[in-house]
Amino acid sequence: MIDANVSLFRWPFRRLTGDEPADLVANLRKKGVKRAWAGSFEGLLHRDVAGVNARLADACRRHGANFLVPFGAINPKQPDWQEDLRRCAEVHKMPGIRLHPNYHGYTLDDPVVAELLASAERHRLLVEIALAMEDERTQYALMRIPPVDPTPLLELVRRIPNLRLVLINAGYQGVHSTEHISELGKTGNIYFDIARIDGIGGVARLVKQITSSRVVFGSGYPFFYFESAFLKVREAGLPEDQVQAIMEGNARRLLKG
């Protein structure tokens, strides 16, 4: 099992069970996870992105060598973001980056996004875009963060054909609120995780829309319960080959790309 969506360190607004790196690794190993792609909650609000990524890389080495796969944060609205991206690829040897457009104040039709994605492609970095982190109904009153509209990606990925892209937390507030989910699933190398897929049969509906070859297992742990994501796949009633693709095969293929 490969978990394509976990986060290290502290969620800004409350403590979470498993928000210490050692505890997170131990808990995921107990659940049968063999590898986890880790972003950093610090990447949401910290201005020192270079420091965020350095701490993430260090924590992954110290607490989860050959288990935690660091995905650095990039904020293209901060000065010298190109250097942050270069450091992710060349200094920290990260295979990918994670973007939070809604927390960093830009939309996907901003011209800087095309520049960022093209640069990620040149560095052979896998890109994860978090469409949402928290249900708007539970957000702190002074921090209302709307979900990201993924629609502009339809045109962007056609212009960057070798880009590998995963939309994480792509639940009802993100992908399911746009009429373009099927088109997104057929465009370029766009994949989707299941962390925020809600409702009975949600994973089965997603597979029907975009095929099992474009879905990866992502728990959103520790913000979300790991067991929730696991049970979503099991209750979907999919053939075992599709289950294996979602739980491991698709993510393994993406990293090799």
C-alpha positions as CSV (number, residue, x, y, z in Angstrom):
1,M,0.0,0.0,0.0
2,I,1.3,3.5,-1.0
3,D,-0.4,6.5,0.6
4,A,-0.1,9.5,-1.7
5,N,-1.4,12.0,0.7
6,V,-0.1,12.5,4.2
7,S,1.3,15.6,6.0
8,L,3.9,16.1,8.7
9,F,4.0,18.6,11.6
10,R,1.2,20.7,13.1
11,W,-2.1,21.6,11.6
12,P,-2.3,25.3,12.2
13,F,-5.6,25.3,14.1
14,R,-5.6,22.2,16.4
15,R,-3.5,19.3,17.4
16,L,-4.0,16.0,15.6
17,T,-3.4,12.4,16.7
18,G,-0.3,11.4,14.7
19,D,1.1,14.9,14.1
20,E,4.6,14.0,15.4
21,P,6.6,12.4,12.6
22,A,7.6,9.3,14.6
23,D,4.0,8.7,15.6
24,L,2.8,9.2,12.0
25,V,5.3,6.7,10.6
26,A,4.5,4.1,13.4
27,N,0.7,4.4,12.8
28,L,1.0,4.1,9.1
29,R,3.2,1.1,9.3
30,K,0.7,-0.6,11.6
31,K,-1.9,-0.1,8.9
32,G,0.2,-1.8,6.3
33,V,1.5,1.2,4.4
34,K,4.8,0.6,2.8
35,R,5.5,4.1,1.6
36,A,3.9,7.5,2.1
37,W,4.2,10.8,0.1
38,A,4.6,13.5,2.7
39,G,3.9,17.2,2.5
40,S,4.1,19.7,5.3
41,F,1.3,21.5,7.1
42,E,3.9,24.3,7.6
43,G,3.7,24.9,3.9
44,L,0.2,26.4,4.2
45,L,1.1,29.5,6.1
46,H,4.8,29.8,6.7
47,R,6.6,32.5,4.6
48,D,10.0,30.8,4.8
49,V,9.3,28.1,2.3
50,A,13.0,27.1,2.1
51,G,12.9,26.4,5.8
52,V,9.7,24.4,5.5
53,N,11.2,22.2,2.9
54,A,14.5,21.7,4.7
55,R,12.7,20.6,7.9
56,L,10.5,18.3,5.8
57,A,13.4,16.6,4.1
58,D,15.2,16.2,7.4
59,A,12.2,14.7,9.2
60,C,11.7,12.2,6.4
61,R,15.3,11.1,6.6
62,R,15.3,10.8,10.4
63,H,11.9,9.3,11.0
64,G,11.0,7.5,7.8
65,A,14.0,6.7,5.6
66,N,12.8,4.6,2.6
67,F,9.3,5.1,3.9
68,L,8.4,8.8,3.8
69,V,8.7,10.5,0.4
70,P,9.0,14.2,0.8
71,F,7.0,16.5,-1.4
72,G,8.1,20.1,-1.0
73,A,5.9,23.2,-0.8
74,I,6.2,25.8,-3.5
75,N,4.5,29.2,-3.2
76,P,4.8,31.0,-6.6
77,K,3.6,34.2,-5.1
78,Q,6.7,34.4,-2.9
79,P,10.0,35.9,-4.2
80,D,12.5,33.4,-5.7
81,W,10.1,30.5,-5.8
82,Q,12.2,29.2,-8.7
83,E,15.1,28.7,-6.3
84,D,12.8,26.8,-3.8
85,L,11.8,24.5,-6.6
86,R,15.4,23.9,-7.7
87,R,16.3,23.1,-4.1
88,C,13.5,20.6,-3.9
89,A,14.8,18.8,-7.0
90,E,18.6,19.2,-6.7
91,V,19.4,19.7,-3.0
92,H,16.7,17.6,-1.2
93,K,16.3,15.1,-4.1
94,M,12.5,15.2,-3.7
95,P,10.6,13.4,-6.4
96,G,7.7,15.9,-6.3
97,I,6.1,19.1,-4.9
98,R,2.8,19.9,-3.4
99,L,0.9,23.1,-4.2
100,H,-1.8,24.9,-2.1
101,P,-3.2,27.6,-4.4
102,N,-6.1,28.6,-2.2
103,Y,-3.8,29.2,0.9
104,H,-1.2,31.0,-1.2
105,G,-3.6,33.4,-2.9
106,Y,-3.8,32.4,-6.5
107,T,-6.0,30.5,-9.0
108,L,-4.9,28.0,-11.5
109,D,-5.5,30.4,-14.4
110,D,-2.8,32.7,-13.0
111,P,0.0,32.9,-15.6
112,V,2.6,32.0,-12.9
113,V,1.0,28.5,-12.7
114,A,1.9,27.7,-16.3
115,E,5.5,28.8,-15.6
116,L,5.6,26.7,-12.4
117,L,4.2,23.6,-13.9
118,A,6.5,23.8,-16.9
119,S,9.5,24.3,-14.6
120,A,8.4,21.2,-12.6
121,E,8.2,19.2,-15.8
122,R,11.8,20.2,-16.7
123,H,13.0,19.1,-13.3
124,R,11.0,15.9,-13.7
125,L,9.0,16.6,-10.6
126,L,5.6,15.0,-9.9
127,V,3.1,17.7,-8.9
128,E,0.4,17.4,-6.3
129,I,-2.3,20.1,-6.1
130,A,-4.4,20.2,-3.0
131,L,-7.9,21.3,-4.0
132,A,-9.0,21.7,-0.4
133,M,-7.7,21.0,3.1
134,E,-10.7,21.5,5.3
135,D,-14.5,21.6,4.9
136,E,-15.5,25.3,4.7
137,R,-18.1,24.7,7.3
138,T,-15.5,23.9,10.0
139,Q,-13.0,26.5,9.1
140,Y,-11.8,29.2,11.6
141,A,-14.0,32.3,11.1
142,L,-11.0,34.5,10.1
143,M,-9.5,31.9,7.8
144,R,-12.2,31.1,5.2
145,I,-10.4,29.3,2.4
146,P,-12.5,28.3,-0.6
147,P,-11.6,25.2,-2.6
148,V,-9.5,25.4,-5.8
149,D,-11.3,25.3,-9.2
150,P,-9.3,22.7,-11.3
151,T,-11.0,23.7,-14.6
152,P,-8.0,25.7,-15.9
153,L,-5.9,22.5,-15.9
154,L,-7.8,21.3,-18.9
155,E,-5.8,23.7,-21.1
156,L,-2.6,23.8,-19.0
157,V,-1.8,20.1,-19.2
158,R,-2.3,20.1,-22.9
159,R,0.5,22.6,-23.2
160,I,2.8,20.6,-20.9
161,P,2.3,17.0,-22.1
162,N,4.9,15.3,-19.9
163,L,3.7,16.8,-16.7
164,R,2.6,14.3,-14.0
165,L,-0.1,15.7,-11.9
166,V,-2.2,14.4,-8.9
167,L,-5.2,16.3,-7.6
168,I,-5.4,15.5,-3.8
169,N,-8.4,16.1,-1.5
170,A,-10.4,16.2,-4.7
171,G,-13.8,15.6,-3.1
172,Y,-17.2,17.2,-3.4
173,Q,-15.8,20.7,-2.9
174,G,-13.3,20.3,-5.7
175,V,-13.6,17.9,-8.6
176,H,-17.2,16.9,-8.0
177,S,-18.3,20.5,-8.2
178,T,-17.1,20.9,-11.7
179,E,-18.6,19.4,-14.9
180,H,-15.2,18.7,-16.3
181,I,-14.2,15.7,-14.1
182,S,-14.3,13.3,-17.1
183,E,-12.4,15.6,-19.3
184,L,-9.7,16.1,-16.6
185,G,-9.4,12.4,-16.2
186,K,-8.7,12.0,-19.9
187,T,-6.4,14.9,-20.2
188,G,-2.6,14.4,-19.9
189,N,-1.3,12.6,-16.9
190,I,-3.8,13.8,-14.3
191,Y,-4.6,11.5,-11.4
192,F,-6.9,11.8,-8.4
193,D,-6.6,10.6,-4.8
194,I,-9.6,9.5,-2.7
195,A,-9.1,11.3,0.6
196,R,-12.2,13.5,0.3
197,I,-14.4,11.2,-1.8
198,D,-17.5,11.1,0.3
199,G,-20.6,8.9,0.4
200,I,-21.3,5.2,-0.2
201,G,-19.9,4.1,-3.5
202,G,-17.9,7.3,-4.0
203,V,-14.8,5.5,-5.1
204,A,-16.7,3.3,-7.5
205,R,-18.3,6.4,-9.1
206,L,-14.9,8.1,-9.4
207,V,-13.5,5.0,-11.1
208,K,-16.5,4.9,-13.5
209,Q,-15.8,8.5,-14.4
210,I,-12.1,8.4,-15.0
211,T,-11.0,4.7,-14.8
212,S,-9.1,3.0,-12.0
213,S,-5.8,3.7,-13.8
214,R,-6.1,7.4,-12.8
215,V,-6.9,6.9,-9.1
216,V,-4.4,6.7,-6.3
217,F,-4.9,5.8,-2.6
218,G,-4.5,8.9,-0.4
219,S,-5.7,9.0,3.2
220,G,-5.1,12.7,4.1
221,Y,-3.7,11.4,7.4
222,P,-3.4,12.7,10.1
223,F,-6.1,15.3,9.3
224,F,-8.5,12.5,8.2
225,Y,-8.8,9.0,9.7
226,F,-6.7,6.5,7.8
227,E,-9.3,3.8,8.2
228,S,-11.9,5.9,6.3
229,A,-9.8,5.9,3.1
230,F,-9.0,2.2,3.4
231,L,-12.7,1.3,3.8
232,K,-13.7,3.5,0.9
233,V,-11.7,1.3,-1.4
234,R,-12.8,-2.0,0.1
235,E,-16.6,-1.1,0.0
236,A,-16.4,0.0,-3.6
237,G,-16.7,-3.7,-4.8
238,L,-14.0,-3.3,-7.5
239,P,-12.1,-6.2,-9.1
240,E,-8.9,-7.1,-7.3
241,D,-6.7,-5.9,-10.1
242,Q,-8.3,-2.4,-9.9
243,V,-8.0,-2.4,-6.1
244,Q,-4.2,-3.2,-6.4
245,A,-3.8,-0.5,-9.0
246,I,-5.4,2.1,-6.7
247,M,-3.7,1.0,-3.5
248,E,-0.2,0.7,-5.0
249,G,0.3,0.2,-8.7
250,N,-0.7,3.6,-10.0
251,A,1.4,5.5,-7.4
252,R,4.4,3.3,-8.1
253,R,4.2,4.0,-11.8
254,L,3.8,7.7,-11.2
255,L,7.0,7.9,-9.2
256,K,9.0,6.0,-11.8
257,G,7.9,8.4,-14.4
